[in-house]
Amino acid sequence: MKIRLLTASIIIIAIFSGSCSDSEDRIKRKAENIHRSVLTLDSHTDTPMMLGHKNYDIGKRNDARNRGGKIDFPRMKEGGLDAVFFAVFVGQGPRDEQGHEKAYQKAVKLFENIEDALTQHPDMAEPAATADEVAAIKNKGKAAVLIGIENGYPIGNDLSIIKEFYDRGARYITLAHTRNNDICDSSTDDEEHGGLSDLGKQVVHEMNRLGMMVDVSHISDKSFYDVLEITIVPVIASHSNARTVCDNPRNLTDEMLLALRENGGVVQVCILSSYVK
């Protein structure tokens, strides 16, 4: 009897194990089908920092474990990533005429590197500036590349540069990075402006006028609420997480997340461990 019961138990376990495995497989297949059918977009990548390096070709499959970065066009295809925002990132430096000019020149160089990469691989990717263009490029079986600017520092105090960057394809600006700039306070620096500066308010108005998204990732809580108070269109947080889950000033409180929802905006999560756990 004991042997029969044991045998029956093994059979039941095997049946349920098989059912569980089958169920998991069905869920996985369903998820993959959904993933392949929708338009997928990564709202913030630092890939342009790799462009221009002699050992990196975005048109080839690179090894992430051997300084190959996280993204290239072949891996986008494999992973079903349809569109990506390349970040024109310039770290915060001296806030004087020379510093602003150096930051501006670095930003221009990054724009040029993105343009060169797309010129070299027209069969794999195309630039996009609107949602319709992204959809059209996806239908061609290519990757759509959009541009965002991380840190408004390269603007300096010249509002006309916003239009210049917009004309080069930039569709959002992350107002600050890890330190304060002339636009607003950063979430990881001491309070200076008390939120948006007077220049920062002009920057938001100009971005609204052009149709460029205001990105509130990295900026201080006061800066965040100042933006929501004056913007006339929804804003984004291109790479931020929930502060209730991970208590980091870079993340958004529940109140901020709800305020962003009321604004009609969206938040895209950041997978950097320091902001997740």
Secondary structure, 3 states (H helix, E strand, C coil): CHHHHHHHHHHHHHHHHHHHHHHHHHHHHHHHHHHHHCCCEEEEECHHHCCCCCCCCCCCCCCHHHCCCCCCHHHHHHHCCCEEEEEEECCCCCCCHHHHHHHHHHHHHHHHHHHHHHHHCCCCEEECCCHHHHHHHHHCCCEEEEEEEECCHHHCCCCHHHHHHHHCCEEEEECCCCCCCCCECECCCCCCCCCECHHHHHHHHHHHHHCCEEECCCECHHHHHHHHHHCCCCCEECCCCECCCCCCCCCECHHHHHHHHHHCCEECCCCCHHHHC
